[in-house]
Amino acid sequence: MDALLVVHFLTRPFGDNHSLGTSISDCLELINERWVLEMRHELREGNKCMDRLANLAQDLALGVVLPHTPPISILSLLQVDACVKR
């Protein structure tokens, strides 16, 4: 699913009969639990680290994955993203 579409789902009201209603509600519950965050769409070119993580996620089974250390393939990208002015 496109990231811009996800931001749209999480920042605008949706109908009770929406096919992703349960997933959207679950995400909104997590978001509303005293997190401080900002929802916005970032172009792939502006966040290569997240783009790489999203690509890596395509090869994983469904579910939550909480790595204890960053995957080796994104270490250099973390440095690049840290230097990008936002």
PDB file of N, CA, C and O in Angstrom, chain B, residues numbered from 101:
ATOM      1  N   MET B 101       0.855  -1.173   0.000  1.00  0.00           N
ATOM      2  CA  MET B 101       0.000   0.000   0.000  1.00  0.00           C
ATOM      3  C   MET B 101       0.897   1.230   0.000  1.00  0.00           C
ATOM      4  O   MET B 101       1.904   1.258   0.706  1.00  0.00           O
ATOM      5  N   ASP B 102       0.558   2.215  -0.755  1.00  0.00           N
ATOM      6  CA  ASP B 102       1.313   3.449  -0.842  1.00  0.00           C
ATOM      7  C   ASP B 102       1.288   4.206   0.479  1.00  0.00           C
ATOM      8  O   ASP B 102       0.246   4.284   1.129  1.00  0.00           O
ATOM      9  N   ALA B 103       2.423   4.762   0.882  1.00  0.00           N
ATOM     10  CA  ALA B 103       2.535   5.470   2.163  1.00  0.00           C
ATOM     11  C   ALA B 103       1.604   6.684   2.233  1.00  0.00           C
ATOM     12  O   ALA B 103       1.042   6.975   3.290  1.00  0.00           O
ATOM     13  N   LEU B 104       1.442   7.384   1.125  1.00  0.00           N
ATOM     14  CA  LEU B 104       0.548   8.535   1.126  1.00  0.00           C
ATOM     15  C   LEU B 104      -0.882   8.106   1.419  1.00  0.00           C
ATOM     16  O   LEU B 104      -1.620   8.821   2.097  1.00  0.00           O
ATOM     17  N   LEU B 105      -1.271   6.959   0.917  1.00  0.00           N
ATOM     18  CA  LEU B 105      -2.598   6.421   1.189  1.00  0.00           C
ATOM     19  C   LEU B 105      -2.751   6.086   2.673  1.00  0.00           C
ATOM     20  O   LEU B 105      -3.811   6.317   3.254  1.00  0.00           O
ATOM     21  N   VAL B 106      -1.706   5.545   3.283  1.00  0.00           N
ATOM     22  CA  VAL B 106      -1.743   5.228   4.712  1.00  0.00           C
ATOM     23  C   VAL B 106      -1.910   6.505   5.530  1.00  0.00           C
ATOM     24  O   VAL B 106      -2.721   6.542   6.455  1.00  0.00           O
ATOM     25  N   VAL B 107      -1.158   7.547   5.203  1.00  0.00           N
ATOM     26  CA  VAL B 107      -1.294   8.834   5.911  1.00  0.00           C
ATOM     27  C   VAL B 107      -2.723   9.343   5.765  1.00  0.00           C
ATOM     28  O   VAL B 107      -3.311   9.840   6.725  1.00  0.00           O
ATOM     29  N   HIS B 108      -3.271   9.220   4.578  1.00  0.00           N
ATOM     30  CA  HIS B 108      -4.659   9.643   4.331  1.00  0.00           C
ATOM     31  C   HIS B 108      -5.623   8.874   5.254  1.00  0.00           C
ATOM     32  O   HIS B 108      -6.490   9.477   5.888  1.00  0.00           O
ATOM     33  N   PHE B 109      -5.469   7.556   5.325  1.00  0.00           N
ATOM     34  CA  PHE B 109      -6.347   6.737   6.174  1.00  0.00           C
ATOM     35  C   PHE B 109      -6.252   7.136   7.645  1.00  0.00           C
ATOM     36  O   PHE B 109      -7.258   7.134   8.355  1.00  0.00           O
ATOM     37  N   LEU B 110      -5.063   7.473   8.097  1.00  0.00           N
ATOM     38  CA  LEU B 110      -4.855   7.733   9.520  1.00  0.00           C
ATOM     39  C   LEU B 110      -5.137   9.168   9.933  1.00  0.00           C
ATOM     40  O   LEU B 110      -5.183   9.464  11.127  1.00  0.00           O
ATOM     41  N   THR B 111      -5.325  10.056   8.983  1.00  0.00           N
ATOM     42  CA  THR B 111      -5.541  11.464   9.334  1.00  0.00           C
ATOM     43  C   THR B 111      -6.918  11.989   8.928  1.00  0.00           C
ATOM     44  O   THR B 111      -7.236  13.153   9.173  1.00  0.00           O
ATOM     45  N   ARG B 112      -7.730  11.139   8.312  1.00  0.00           N
ATOM     46  CA  ARG B 112      -9.070  11.570   7.899  1.00  0.00           C
ATOM     47  C   ARG B 112     -10.106  10.555   8.376  1.00  0.00           C
ATOM     48  O   ARG B 112      -9.808   9.370   8.530  1.00  0.00           O
ATOM     49  N   PRO B 113     -11.321  11.037   8.607  1.00  0.00           N
ATOM     50  CA  PRO B 113     -12.371  10.092   9.028  1.00  0.00           C
ATOM     51  C   PRO B 113     -12.628   9.037   7.957  1.00  0.00           C
ATOM     52  O   PRO B 113     -12.469   9.293   6.763  1.00  0.00           O
ATOM     53  N   PHE B 114     -13.023   7.863   8.398  1.00  0.00           N
ATOM     54  CA  PHE B 114     -13.352   6.793   7.464  1.00  0.00           C
ATOM     55  C   PHE B 114     -14.688   6.190   7.884  1.00  0.00           C
ATOM     56  O   PHE B 114     -15.087   6.279   9.045  1.00  0.00           O
ATOM     57  N   GLY B 115     -15.365   5.582   6.928  1.00  0.00           N
ATOM     58  CA  GLY B 115     -16.680   5.009   7.195  1.00  0.00           C
ATOM     59  C   GLY B 115     -16.604   3.732   8.011  1.00  0.00           C
ATOM     60  O   GLY B 115     -15.594   3.029   7.979  1.00  0.00           O
ATOM     61  N   ASP B 116     -17.662   3.431   8.738  1.00  0.00           N
ATOM     62  CA  ASP B 116     -17.730   2.226   9.562  1.00  0.00           C
ATOM     63  C   ASP B 116     -17.607   0.945   8.730  1.00  0.00           C
ATOM     64  O   ASP B 116     -17.140  -0.077   9.232  1.00  0.00           O
ATOM     65  N   ASN B 117     -18.016   0.995   7.487  1.00  0.00           N
ATOM     66  CA  ASN B 117     -17.997  -0.196   6.634  1.00  0.00           C
ATOM     67  C   ASN B 117     -16.753  -0.282   5.758  1.00  0.00           C
ATOM     68  O   ASN B 117     -16.700  -1.094   4.834  1.00  0.00           O
ATOM     69  N   HIS B 118     -15.762   0.542   6.039  1.00  0.00           N
ATOM     70  CA  HIS B 118     -14.540   0.535   5.233  1.00  0.00           C
ATOM     71  C   HIS B 118     -13.856  -0.824   5.352  1.00  0.00           C
ATOM     72  O   HIS B 118     -13.794  -1.392   6.442  1.00  0.00           O
ATOM     73  N   SER B 119     -13.348  -1.344   4.249  1.00  0.00           N
ATOM     74  CA  SER B 119     -12.737  -2.679   4.260  1.00  0.00           C
ATOM     75  C   SER B 119     -11.498  -2.757   5.154  1.00  0.00           C
ATOM     76  O   SER B 119     -11.134  -3.843   5.606  1.00  0.00           O
ATOM     77  N   LEU B 120     -10.855  -1.636   5.410  1.00  0.00           N
ATOM     78  CA  LEU B 120      -9.685  -1.619   6.297  1.00  0.00           C
ATOM     79  C   LEU B 120     -10.014  -1.003   7.661  1.00  0.00           C
ATOM     80  O   LEU B 120      -9.116  -0.650   8.425  1.00  0.00           O
ATOM     81  N   GLY B 121     -11.301  -0.880   7.951  1.00  0.00           N
ATOM     82  CA  GLY B 121     -11.741  -0.212   9.171  1.00  0.00           C
ATOM     83  C   GLY B 121     -11.115  -0.749  10.444  1.00  0.00           C
ATOM     84  O   GLY B 121     -10.689   0.032  11.295  1.00  0.00           O
ATOM     85  N   THR B 122     -11.049  -2.063  10.592  1.00  0.00           N
ATOM     86  CA  THR B 122     -10.476  -2.652  11.803  1.00  0.00           C
ATOM     87  C   THR B 122      -8.991  -2.332  11.909  1.00  0.00           C
ATOM     88  O   THR B 122      -8.509  -1.972  12.984  1.00  0.00           O
ATOM     89  N   SER B 123      -8.271  -2.458  10.819  1.00  0.00           N
ATOM     90  CA  SER B 123      -6.831  -2.157  10.828  1.00  0.00           C
ATOM     91  C   SER B 123      -6.589  -0.678  11.117  1.00  0.00           C
ATOM     92  O   SER B 123      -5.692  -0.332  11.885  1.00  0.00           O
ATOM     93  N   ILE B 124      -7.385   0.189  10.505  1.00  0.00           N
ATOM     94  CA  ILE B 124      -7.235   1.625  10.743  1.00  0.00           C
ATOM     95  C   ILE B 124      -7.530   1.938  12.203  1.00  0.00           C
ATOM     96  O   ILE B 124      -6.794   2.698  12.833  1.00  0.00           O
ATOM     97  N   SER B 125      -8.592   1.365  12.746  1.00  0.00           N
ATOM     98  CA  SER B 125      -8.939   1.589  14.157  1.00  0.00           C
ATOM     99  C   SER B 125      -7.832   1.120  15.090  1.00  0.00           C
ATOM    100  O   SER B 125      -7.502   1.800  16.061  1.00  0.00           O
ATOM    101  N   ASP B 126      -7.256  -0.048  14.794  1.00  0.00           N
ATOM    102  CA  ASP B 126      -6.157  -0.564  15.614  1.00  0.00           C
ATOM    103  C   ASP B 126      -4.958   0.382  15.578  1.00  0.00           C
ATOM    104  O   ASP B 126      -4.347   0.657  16.611  1.00  0.00           O
ATOM    105  N   CYS B 127      -4.629   0.871  14.408  1.00  0.00           N
ATOM    106  CA  CYS B 127      -3.516   1.821  14.288  1.00  0.00           C
ATOM    107  C   CYS B 127      -3.802   3.098  15.065  1.00  0.00           C
ATOM    108  O   CYS B 127      -2.934   3.609  15.773  1.00  0.00           O
ATOM    109  N   LEU B 128      -5.018   3.611  14.932  1.00  0.00           N
ATOM    110  CA  LEU B 128      -5.376   4.839  15.635  1.00  0.00           C
ATOM    111  C   LEU B 128      -5.346   4.648  17.147  1.00  0.00           C
ATOM    112  O   LEU B 128      -4.970   5.568  17.874  1.00  0.00           O
ATOM    113  N   GLU B 129      -5.732   3.478  17.630  1.00  0.00           N
ATOM    114  CA  GLU B 129      -5.635   3.192  19.073  1.00  0.00           C
ATOM    115  C   GLU B 129      -4.192   3.268  19.542  1.00  0.00           C
ATOM    116  O   GLU B 129      -3.904   3.876  20.573  1.00  0.00           O
ATOM    117  N   LEU B 130      -3.294   2.661  18.800  1.00  0.00           N
ATOM    118  CA  LEU B 130      -1.871   2.716  19.164  1.00  0.00           C
ATOM    119  C   LEU B 130      -1.349   4.149  19.121  1.00  0.00           C
ATOM    120  O   LEU B 130      -0.607   4.572  20.007  1.00  0.00           O
ATOM    121  N   ILE B 131      -1.734   4.883  18.099  1.00  0.00           N
ATOM    122  CA  ILE B 131      -1.291   6.264  17.947  1.00  0.00           C
ATOM    123  C   ILE B 131      -1.768   7.127  19.116  1.00  0.00           C
ATOM    124  O   ILE B 131      -1.041   8.014  19.564  1.00  0.00           O
ATOM    125  N   ASN B 132      -2.961   6.880  19.606  1.00  0.00           N
ATOM    126  CA  ASN B 132      -3.553   7.707  20.651  1.00  0.00           C
ATOM    127  C   ASN B 132      -3.110   7.343  22.065  1.00  0.00           C
ATOM    128  O   ASN B 132      -3.643   7.888  23.031  1.00  0.00           O
ATOM    129  N   GLU B 133      -2.152   6.437  22.206  1.00  0.00           N
ATOM    130  CA  GLU B 133      -1.688   6.032  23.531  1.00  0.00           C
ATOM    131  C   GLU B 133      -0.478   6.835  23.985  1.00  0.00           C
ATOM    132  O   GLU B 133       0.605   6.281  24.175  1.00  0.00           O
ATOM    133  N   ARG B 134      -0.659   8.129  24.159  1.00  0.00           N
ATOM    134  CA  ARG B 134       0.350   9.035  24.710  1.00  0.00           C
ATOM    135  C   ARG B 134       1.629   9.120  23.885  1.00  0.00           C
ATOM    136  O   ARG B 134       2.689   9.465  24.407  1.00  0.00           O
ATOM    137  N   TRP B 135       1.528   8.809  22.619  1.00  0.00           N
ATOM    138  CA  TRP B 135       2.667   8.983  21.724  1.00  0.00           C
ATOM    139  C   TRP B 135       2.699  10.445  21.289  1.00  0.00           C
ATOM    140  O   TRP B 135       1.647  11.075  21.182  1.00  0.00           O
ATOM    141  N   VAL B 136       3.837  10.973  21.046  1.00  0.00           N
ATOM    142  CA  VAL B 136       3.982  12.283  20.442  1.00  0.00           C
ATOM    143  C   VAL B 136       4.520  12.025  19.041  1.00  0.00           C
ATOM    144  O   VAL B 136       5.663  11.600  18.874  1.00  0.00           O
ATOM    145  N   LEU B 137       3.689  12.285  18.037  1.00  0.00           N
ATOM    146  CA  LEU B 137       4.110  11.997  16.674  1.00  0.00           C
ATOM    147  C   LEU B 137       3.476  12.946  15.693  1.00  0.00           C
ATOM    148  O   LEU B 137       2.532  13.668  16.011  1.00  0.00           O
ATOM    149  N   GLU B 138       4.009  12.928  14.506  1.00  0.00           N
ATOM    150  CA  GLU B 138       3.501  13.742  13.408  1.00  0.00           C
ATOM    151  C   GLU B 138       3.300  12.825  12.223  1.00  0.00           C
ATOM    152  O   GLU B 138       4.200  12.065  11.865  1.00  0.00           O
ATOM    153  N   MET B 139       2.132  12.884  11.609  1.00  0.00           N
ATOM    154  CA  MET B 139       1.845  12.075  10.432  1.00  0.00           C
ATOM    155  C   MET B 139       2.065  12.930   9.198  1.00  0.00           C
ATOM    156  O   MET B 139       1.439  13.976   9.026  1.00  0.00           O
ATOM    157  N   ARG B 140       2.964  12.468   8.345  1.00  0.00           N
ATOM    158  CA  ARG B 140       3.176  13.166   7.085  1.00  0.00           C
ATOM    159  C   ARG B 140       3.766  12.199   6.079  1.00  0.00           C
ATOM    160  O   ARG B 140       4.344  11.175   6.446  1.00  0.00           O
ATOM    161  N   HIS B 141       3.617  12.527   4.830  1.00  0.00           N
ATOM    162  CA  HIS B 141       4.170  11.700   3.756  1.00  0.00           C
ATOM    163  C   HIS B 141       5.551  12.243   3.410  1.00  0.00           C
ATOM    164  O   HIS B 141       5.734  13.450   3.246  1.00  0.00           O
ATOM    165  N   GLU B 142       6.491  11.362   3.304  1.00  0.00           N
ATOM    166  CA  GLU B 142       7.860  11.725   2.921  1.00  0.00           C
ATOM    167  C   GLU B 142       8.199  10.955   1.647  1.00  0.00           C
ATOM    168  O   GLU B 142       8.006   9.740   1.592  1.00  0.00           O
ATOM    169  N   LEU B 143       8.694  11.633   0.641  1.00  0.00           N
ATOM    170  CA  LEU B 143       9.085  10.959  -0.587  1.00  0.00           C
ATOM    171  C   LEU B 143      10.222   9.983  -0.316  1.00  0.00           C
ATOM    172  O   LEU B 143      11.068  10.236   0.542  1.00  0.00           O
ATOM    173  N   ARG B 144      10.246   8.878  -1.038  1.00  0.00           N
ATOM    174  CA  ARG B 144      11.308   7.875  -0.871  1.00  0.00           C
ATOM    175  C   ARG B 144      12.689   8.482  -0.938  1.00  0.00           C
ATOM    176  O   ARG B 144      13.587   8.119  -0.178  1.00  0.00           O
ATOM    177  N   GLU B 145      12.844   9.414  -1.861  1.00  0.00           N
ATOM    178  CA  GLU B 145      14.154  10.032  -2.044  1.00  0.00           C
ATOM    179  C   GLU B 145      14.588  10.814  -0.801  1.00  0.00           C
ATOM    180  O   GLU B 145      15.783  11.012  -0.582  1.00  0.00           O
ATOM    181  N   GLY B 146      13.633  11.256   0.006  1.00  0.00           N
ATOM    182  CA  GLY B 146      13.936  12.022   1.209  1.00  0.00           C
ATOM    183  C   GLY B 146      14.156  11.170   2.437  1.00  0.00           C
ATOM    184  O   GLY B 146      14.569  11.687   3.474  1.00  0.00           O
ATOM    185  N   ASN B 147      13.891   9.877   2.350  1.00  0.00           N
ATOM    186  CA  ASN B 147      14.081   9.006   3.505  1.00  0.00           C
ATOM    187  C   ASN B 147      14.445   7.604   3.008  1.00  0.00           C
ATOM    188  O   ASN B 147      13.631   6.681   3.037  1.00  0.00           O
ATOM    189  N   LYS B 148      15.662   7.480   2.565  1.00  0.00           N
ATOM    190  CA  LYS B 148      16.130   6.216   1.986  1.00  0.00           C
ATOM    191  C   LYS B 148      16.132   5.088   3.006  1.00  0.00           C
ATOM    192  O   LYS B 148      15.963   3.921   2.651  1.00  0.00           O
ATOM    193  N   CYS B 149      16.324   5.436   4.277  1.00  0.00           N
ATOM    194  CA  CYS B 149      16.337   4.421   5.330  1.00  0.00           C
ATOM    195  C   CYS B 149      14.966   3.743   5.432  1.00  0.00           C
ATOM    196  O   CYS B 149      14.886   2.515   5.450  1.00  0.00           O
ATOM    197  N   MET B 150      13.902   4.520   5.499  1.00  0.00           N
ATOM    198  CA  MET B 150      12.563   3.943   5.596  1.00  0.00           C
ATOM    199  C   MET B 150      12.190   3.201   4.317  1.00  0.00           C
ATOM    200  O   MET B 150      11.499   2.183   4.364  1.00  0.00           O
ATOM    201  N   ASP B 151      12.645   3.707   3.183  1.00  0.00           N
ATOM    202  CA  ASP B 151      12.377   3.010   1.932  1.00  0.00           C
ATOM    203  C   ASP B 151      13.031   1.627   1.954  1.00  0.00           C
ATOM    204  O   ASP B 151      12.415   0.644   1.540  1.00  0.00           O
ATOM    205  N   ARG B 152      14.264   1.546   2.429  1.00  0.00           N
ATOM    206  CA  ARG B 152      14.961   0.248   2.505  1.00  0.00           C
ATOM    207  C   ARG B 152      14.261  -0.675   3.498  1.00  0.00           C
ATOM    208  O   ARG B 152      14.086  -1.860   3.217  1.00  0.00           O
ATOM    209  N   LEU B 153      13.854  -0.142   4.672  1.00  0.00           N
ATOM    210  CA  LEU B 153      13.149  -0.963   5.660  1.00  0.00           C
ATOM    211  C   LEU B 153      11.834  -1.498   5.096  1.00  0.00           C
ATOM    212  O   LEU B 153      11.473  -2.652   5.329  1.00  0.00           O
ATOM    213  N   ALA B 154      11.126  -0.652   4.354  1.00  0.00           N
ATOM    214  CA  ALA B 154       9.865  -1.096   3.740  1.00  0.00           C
ATOM    215  C   ALA B 154      10.123  -2.218   2.742  1.00  0.00           C
ATOM    216  O   ALA B 154       9.354  -3.177   2.672  1.00  0.00           O
ATOM    217  N   ASN B 155      11.201  -2.104   1.971  1.00  0.00           N
ATOM    218  CA  ASN B 155      11.544  -3.163   1.020  1.00  0.00           C
ATOM    219  C   ASN B 155      11.934  -4.446   1.749  1.00  0.00           C
ATOM    220  O   ASN B 155      11.555  -5.537   1.322  1.00  0.00           O
ATOM    221  N   LEU B 156      12.685  -4.330   2.843  1.00  0.00           N
ATOM    222  CA  LEU B 156      13.049  -5.514   3.621  1.00  0.00           C
ATOM    223  C   LEU B 156      11.802  -6.186   4.208  1.00  0.00           C
ATOM    224  O   LEU B 156      11.738  -7.411   4.306  1.00  0.00           O
ATOM    225  N   ALA B 157      10.829  -5.382   4.590  1.00  0.00           N
ATOM    226  CA  ALA B 157       9.604  -5.920   5.204  1.00  0.00           C
ATOM    227  C   ALA B 157       8.805  -6.776   4.234  1.00  0.00           C
ATOM    228  O   ALA B 157       8.046  -7.649   4.655  1.00  0.00           O
ATOM    229  N   GLN B 158       8.968  -6.534   2.943  1.00  0.00           N
ATOM    230  CA  GLN B 158       8.238  -7.317   1.947  1.00  0.00           C
ATOM    231  C   GLN B 158       8.587  -8.800   2.015  1.00  0.00           C
ATOM    232  O   GLN B 158       7.795  -9.652   1.613  1.00  0.00           O
ATOM    233  N   ASP B 159       9.785  -9.103   2.529  1.00  0.00           N
ATOM    234  CA  ASP B 159      10.244 -10.495   2.591  1.00  0.00           C
ATOM    235  C   ASP B 159       9.921 -11.176   3.920  1.00  0.00           C
ATOM    236  O   ASP B 159      10.252 -12.347   4.107  1.00  0.00           O
ATOM    237  N   LEU B 160       9.284 -10.465   4.838  1.00  0.00           N
ATOM    238  CA  LEU B 160       8.989 -11.018   6.161  1.00  0.00           C
ATOM    239  C   LEU B 160       7.572 -11.568   6.234  1.00  0.00           C
ATOM    240  O   LEU B 160       6.697 -11.180   5.460  1.00  0.00           O
ATOM    241  N   ALA B 161       7.364 -12.475   7.175  1.00  0.00           N
ATOM    242  CA  ALA B 161       6.016 -12.975   7.435  1.00  0.00           C
ATOM    243  C   ALA B 161       5.202 -11.864   8.087  1.00  0.00           C
ATOM    244  O   ALA B 161       5.767 -10.917   8.633  1.00  0.00           O
ATOM    245  N   LEU B 162       3.885 -11.976   8.031  1.00  0.00           N
ATOM    246  CA  LEU B 162       3.030 -10.983   8.669  1.00  0.00           C
ATOM    247  C   LEU B 162       3.267 -10.973  10.164  1.00  0.00           C
ATOM    248  O   LEU B 162       3.591 -12.002  10.757  1.00  0.00           O
ATOM    249  N   GLY B 163       3.106  -9.811  10.770  1.00  0.00           N
ATOM    250  CA  GLY B 163       3.275  -9.682  12.208  1.00  0.00           C
ATOM    251  C   GLY B 163       4.214  -8.533  12.539  1.00  0.00           C
ATOM    252  O   GLY B 163       4.700  -7.835  11.649  1.00  0.00           O
ATOM    253  N   VAL B 164       4.457  -8.349  13.799  1.00  0.00           N
ATOM    254  CA  VAL B 164       5.319  -7.270  14.267  1.00  0.00           C
ATOM    255  C   VAL B 164       6.744  -7.798  14.415  1.00  0.00           C
ATOM    256  O   VAL B 164       6.975  -8.854  15.005  1.00  0.00           O
ATOM    257  N   VAL B 165       7.693  -7.040  13.865  1.00  0.00           N
ATOM    258  CA  VAL B 165       9.107  -7.379  13.990  1.00  0.00           C
ATOM    259  C   VAL B 165       9.798  -6.223  14.691  1.00  0.00           C
ATOM    260  O   VAL B 165       9.745  -5.089  14.216  1.00  0.00           O
ATOM    261  N   LEU B 166      10.443  -6.498  15.809  1.00  0.00           N
ATOM    262  CA  LEU B 166      11.162  -5.472  16.557  1.00  0.00           C
ATOM    263  C   LEU B 166      12.641  -5.841  16.613  1.00  0.00           C
ATOM    264  O   LEU B 166      13.075  -6.525  17.540  1.00  0.00           O
ATOM    265  N   PRO B 167      13.418  -5.394  15.629  1.00  0.00           N
ATOM    266  CA  PRO B 167      14.838  -5.733  15.636  1.00  0.00           C
ATOM    267  C   PRO B 167      15.559  -5.008  16.774  1.00  0.00           C
ATOM    268  O   PRO B 167      15.226  -3.868  17.099  1.00  0.00           O
ATOM    269  N   HIS B 168      16.537  -5.668  17.371  1.00  0.00           N
ATOM    270  CA  HIS B 168      17.299  -5.065  18.463  1.00  0.00           C
ATOM    271  C   HIS B 168      18.405  -4.161  17.942  1.00  0.00           C
ATOM    272  O   HIS B 168      18.865  -3.264  18.649  1.00  0.00           O
ATOM    273  N   THR B 169      18.828  -4.395  16.718  1.00  0.00           N
ATOM    274  CA  THR B 169      19.823  -3.546  16.065  1.00  0.00           C
ATOM    275  C   THR B 169      19.376  -3.322  14.626  1.00  0.00           C
ATOM    276  O   THR B 169      18.649  -4.142  14.065  1.00  0.00           O
ATOM    277  N   PRO B 170      19.803  -2.222  14.030  1.00  0.00           N
ATOM    278  CA  PRO B 170      19.410  -1.973  12.635  1.00  0.00           C
ATOM    279  C   PRO B 170      20.013  -3.023  11.704  1.00  0.00           C
ATOM    280  O   PRO B 170      21.134  -3.480  11.928  1.00  0.00           O
ATOM    281  N   PRO B 171      19.279  -3.406  10.666  1.00  0.00           N
ATOM    282  CA  PRO B 171      19.853  -4.310   9.671  1.00  0.00           C
ATOM    283  C   PRO B 171      21.116  -3.685   9.071  1.00  0.00           C
ATOM    284  O   PRO B 171      21.160  -2.476   8.842  1.00  0.00           O
ATOM    285  N   ILE B 172      22.115  -4.484   8.821  1.00  0.00           N
ATOM    286  CA  ILE B 172      23.397  -3.981   8.308  1.00  0.00           C
ATOM    287  C   ILE B 172      23.204  -3.157   7.030  1.00  0.00           C
ATOM    288  O   ILE B 172      23.914  -2.177   6.805  1.00  0.00           O
ATOM    289  N   SER B 173      22.252  -3.558   6.205  1.00  0.00           N
ATOM    290  CA  SER B 173      22.060  -2.881   4.917  1.00  0.00           C
ATOM    291  C   SER B 173      21.548  -1.453   5.046  1.00  0.00           C
ATOM    292  O   SER B 173      21.524  -0.730   4.050  1.00  0.00           O
ATOM    293  N   ILE B 174      21.138  -1.022   6.236  1.00  0.00           N
ATOM    294  CA  ILE B 174      20.651   0.365   6.360  1.00  0.00           C
ATOM    295  C   ILE B 174      21.596   1.261   7.157  1.00  0.00           C
ATOM    296  O   ILE B 174      21.316   2.450   7.302  1.00  0.00           O
ATOM    297  N   LEU B 175      22.693   0.739   7.673  1.00  0.00           N
ATOM    298  CA  LEU B 175      23.577   1.557   8.509  1.00  0.00           C
ATOM    299  C   LEU B 175      24.080   2.802   7.790  1.00  0.00           C
ATOM    300  O   LEU B 175      24.060   3.892   8.361  1.00  0.00           O
ATOM    301  N   SER B 176      24.530   2.659   6.551  1.00  0.00           N
ATOM    302  CA  SER B 176      25.004   3.835   5.815  1.00  0.00           C
ATOM    303  C   SER B 176      23.843   4.780   5.494  1.00  0.00           C
ATOM    304  O   SER B 176      24.017   5.998   5.454  1.00  0.00           O
ATOM    305  N   LEU B 177      22.656   4.205   5.266  1.00  0.00           N
ATOM    306  CA  LEU B 177      21.485   5.041   4.971  1.00  0.00           C
ATOM    307  C   LEU B 177      21.069   5.856   6.191  1.00  0.00           C
ATOM    308  O   LEU B 177      20.589   6.980   6.042  1.00  0.00           O
ATOM    309  N   LEU B 178      21.241   5.316   7.384  1.00  0.00           N
ATOM    310  CA  LEU B 178      20.933   6.068   8.611  1.00  0.00           C
ATOM    311  C   LEU B 178      21.782   7.328   8.681  1.00  0.00           C
ATOM    312  O   LEU B 178      21.291   8.391   9.062  1.00  0.00           O
ATOM    313  N   GLN B 179      23.033   7.215   8.322  1.00  0.00           N
ATOM    314  CA  GLN B 179      23.922   8.381   8.331  1.00  0.00           C
ATOM    315  C   GLN B 179      23.477   9.411   7.291  1.00  0.00           C
ATOM    316  O   GLN B 179      23.468  10.610   7.568  1.00  0.00           O
ATOM    317  N   VAL B 180      23.113   8.952   6.111  1.00  0.00           N
ATOM    318  CA  VAL B 180      22.643   9.861   5.061  1.00  0.00           C
ATOM    319  C   VAL B 180      21.368  10.567   5.500  1.00  0.00           C
ATOM    320  O   VAL B 180      21.267  11.789   5.386  1.00  0.00           O
ATOM    321  N   ASP B 181      20.387   9.809   6.005  1.00  0.00           N
ATOM    322  CA  ASP B 181      19.122  10.414   6.433  1.00  0.00           C
ATOM    323  C   ASP B 181      19.324  11.382   7.585  1.00  0.00           C
ATOM    324  O   ASP B 181      18.604  12.377   7.675  1.00  0.00           O
ATOM    325  N   ALA B 182      20.276  11.126   8.464  1.00  0.00           N
ATOM    326  CA  ALA B 182      20.531  12.025   9.592  1.00  0.00           C
ATOM    327  C   ALA B 182      21.046  13.372   9.133  1.00  0.00           C
ATOM    328  O   ALA B 182      20.884  14.371   9.835  1.00  0.00           O
ATOM    329  N   CYS B 183      21.665  13.414   7.965  1.00  0.00           N
ATOM    330  CA  CYS B 183      22.243  14.659   7.447  1.00  0.00           C
ATOM    331  C   CYS B 183      21.289  15.451   6.551  1.00  0.00           C
ATOM    332  O   CYS B 183      21.593  16.584   6.178  1.00  0.00           O
ATOM    333  N   VAL B 184      20.143  14.870   6.203  1.00  0.00           N
ATOM    334  CA  VAL B 184      19.190  15.542   5.305  1.00  0.00           C
ATOM    335  C   VAL B 184      18.427  16.602   6.081  1.00  0.00           C
ATOM    336  O   VAL B 184      17.854  16.321   7.134  1.00  0.00           O
ATOM    337  N   LYS B 185      18.422  17.837   5.551  1.00  0.00           N
ATOM    338  CA  LYS B 185      17.637  18.916   6.169  1.00  0.00           C
ATOM    339  C   LYS B 185      16.170  18.687   5.916  1.00  0.00           C
ATOM    340  O   LYS B 185      15.779  18.339   4.802  1.00  0.00           O
ATOM    341  N   ARG B 186      15.361  18.872   6.917  1.00  0.00           N
ATOM    342  CA  ARG B 186      13.916  18.713   6.786  1.00  0.00           C
ATOM    343  C   ARG B 186      13.244  20.023   7.074  1.00  0.00           C
ATOM    344  O   ARG B 186      12.018  20.113   7.020  1.00  0.00           O
TER     345      ARG B 186
END
